[in-house]
């Protein structure tokens, strides 16, 4: 089993910082947080995106898949009462010359083996598509 640890500390009424090893990320945690920091919902979406990109990196050599770039765009819907994210939609855009079948195989692997995306999918609707960059 892998284990993960971070620490987070309030810096002032509008922001905090999270740290892991030698990395840190500023967080917008106040009612009016800074616009140059991620709020909790944006941080969740960034985690899903990072998971998908990392999953792609993991399977590239296994599938002998060739690409020049990847972009992930996510859109979440939040309800107010009780507050929660009710859905996340994503679009994976891959710059590749691989066939449509291989592109779908890449998507299948990303969905099947993503630690964060699988965890999030248990709590909310997570749907998306993969497409070739134009």
Secondary structure by P-SEA (a helix, b strand, c coil): cbbbbbbbbbccccbbbbbcccbbbbbccccccccccccaaaaaaaaaaaaaaaaaaaacccccccccbbbbbbbbbbbcccccccbbbbbbbbbccccaaaaaaaaaaaaaccaaaaaaaacccccccccccc
